[in-house]
Amino acid sequence: MPKELQIDKLDFNERSLISDTIFQQAPIGIAISYSNEPVVFKNNLVRINPELERITGRTYKELVKLGWDNITHPDDIEEDMNNLKKLQRGEIDSYSMEKRYIKPDGSNVWVYIVVAKFNLQNDYKYNYICLVQDISDRKAVEKALVESERSKSVLLASFPGMAYRCNYDHEWTMQFVSDGCFELTGYTSDNLLYNKDLSFNDLINSEYRDLLWNEWDRKLKNKQPFKYEYEITTAKGERKWVIEFGQGVFNKQGDIEALEGIILDITDRKNMESSLEYINEIDTWTGLYNRRYLENLLVHDAKIVTTKKRAVVSINLSAVQLLSMTYGFHYSQELIKKVADNLKSLCNDDRQLFNTYENRFVFYVKAYKDKNELVEFCWAITKIIEPILIIEKISVGIGVVEIDEDNKKDVELILKNLLISSEKARRNIDKYFGFCFFDAEMEAQLLREQNIILELTKIVEDENCDSLYLQFQPILDIKTNQICEFEALARIKNDELGPISPLEFIPIAEKTKLIIPLGDIIIRKALRFLKLLEENGHDKIGVSINVSGIQMLRNDFLKNLFDIIHDMQVNPSNIGLEITESIFFSNYQDINYILAQLKAFGIKIAIDDFGTGYSSLARERELNVNCLKIDKYFIDNLLSLKSDEAITGDIISMAHKLGHNVVAEGVEHNKQRQYLLKHGCDKIQGYLISKPVDEEIAINLIKIQYI
């Protein structure tokens, strides 16, 4: 099979039209199933071509209604079902067999079927193809051969292959050869009889001769019928695939007198199977082997004992997807093909290129010296593709996983770690290109992330789990010098992992969507504290809660929040929600609409970490928010800049003109407080007032200020 497929640069629609035309006009029956059951017709997820309708004698609707099991001969069901189960379990990628379909008039049609997994770019997890060839004529001939010795001469005259009788020797010395020999081999029966011009063994390709002899020897010892597929070379030098059916002829003493059988040309069938295998293993757009082929190769090589180093190198071009949104799918895929063509120049006997995922390539590298050689190879990749992608401003992450004794048997883990390292490389680079090795540190980080996910899952499954708790940092009204509210800050403690910062677990919760149930738990815990404040007579002091954009964009967010507030019986005007500026970047209209409803309910809205994110001044006045919380970065600058150099005062003035009050975060020194007081800041928060504390201490802080 060629390693690369050369294809014409046809228009996408033209290729689709050609594929559909081939499907409709194919001389064999074809059924394509988009479900987890191959060739199951009882659903709408199947395509059937006209030839299959002709072979079965049934229309598409009849096939869908009946299903394949109801039109399969009862004697063939068990073998077909066993093969099907193996395919579904992933034990095999395909199977073939001869079977009978029952036609509407009760007659049988013999068919040869090939069923296999079929890779398609669609949303279905499973795709299968079934190819059906009508072999009724051949089966009729075979049956006639067995049933009627007396009509042998008539049979052999029309037989689509070669019938023979030969000695059991290494030359397969022919005693009888039918006239079909010429069409099959290009030689007449006279050429082969008793090895006159050449023996039949001369026609058999050399790589099959010992295999064929050993298989005959095994079958004859048990007096079993023989069946084997192999290749021959014809008089014209053409290679042909044949299938041989035969049996031994034994005398009364049990000795072998001769062998008899038939040999049929199955070249077309083998080509069909090869094409199917090619489709399953090749990405037709780039001509590169796909992920399945790479997985099989890695599994195969893991069994080989060698001292040569092996590694996989991934080129992550997932950012190309942005071009599809701007210029269309065809534009981005032409770019991908161009990248693939250029990367092929780096291939050699020890480096093979694969197209494993959408917009991702993998090099399988063997026999390299050390890590430095892999680094040089990464730079070579960058040099090859940089001129193509730099003009499109596409970032590229190159991930590297070295294969060793510890991971070589877990191919799924190798490719998973490769994806992780390439994603990390793509996200962490300052420019457009970078590479990252998956190492022990990354593995430990991955393990920690998995443990955090387990802890988060435990928390959301049990709201009373005490590993999640809240601390509260007071916010001071700078003019009255009184605590006016608290910010609720989530914390996680774990016996194995220790304290886990929200800076670590919140992004993980957002990535896994656990932030949705986790956010509800945090809101409930924060409002319990607000209820506790009211019960202690502090009904004017509020609590602010950080909310993720993922939470807020849920359809049921407002209803759930209002239900919780109603259940807790707290005053909405004492509740504040803090959101980051980035939430407005792609969801401005939706978010602003939700904020308007929250404000109408009496809830206060603050933009957290203001000044380091979205910050569109043109829209700031339109935002349905009450407060801007100035990021700690600007507050820290007050210690190093002169008063007239700092822009913090300008931010405060601008916020007031836009109708917002201002909270300064991260205030740790009296110098910062004096500056903020002078420039009219409304509230301050930070270690100068207090670090985040537990509930009881928070309430005591309120009491102390009144003593």
Secondary structure, DSSP 8 states (H G I E B T S, - for coil): --SS-------HHHHHHHHHHHHHH-SSEEEEE-SSSTT--SSSSEEE-HHHHHHHT--HHHHHHH-HHHHB-HHHHHHHHHHHHHHHTTS-SEEEEEEEEE-TTS-EEEEEEEEEE---SSS-S--EEEEEEE-HHHHHHHHHHHH-GGGHHHHHHH-SEEEEEE-SSTT--EEEE-THHHHHHS--HHHHBTTSS--HHHHB-HHHHHHHHHHHHHHHHTT--EEEEEEEE-TTS-EEEEEEEEEEEE-TTS-EEEEEEEEEE-HHHHHHHHHHHHHHHEETTTTEEEHHHHHHHHHHHHTS---SEEEEEEEE-GGGHHHHHHH-HHHHHHHHHHHHHHHGGG-BTTEEEEEEETTEEEEEEEEE-SHHHHHHHHHHHHHHHHHHHGGGT--EEEEEEEE-TTTTT-HHHHHHHHHHHHHHHHHH-SSSEEEEE--HHHHHHHHHHHHHHHHHHHHHH-TT-TTEEEEEEEEEETTTTEEEEEEEEEEEEETTTEEE-HHHHHHHHHHTTTHHHHHHHHHHHHHHHHHHHHHTT-TT-EEEEE--HHHHTSTTHHHHHHHHHHHHT--GGGEEEEEEGGGHHHHHHHHHHHHHHHHHTT-EEEEEEETSS---HHHHTTS--SEEEE-HHHHHGGGTS-TTT-SHHHHHHHHHHTT-EEEE----SHHHHHHHHHTT--EEESTTT---B-HHHHHHHHHHHH-
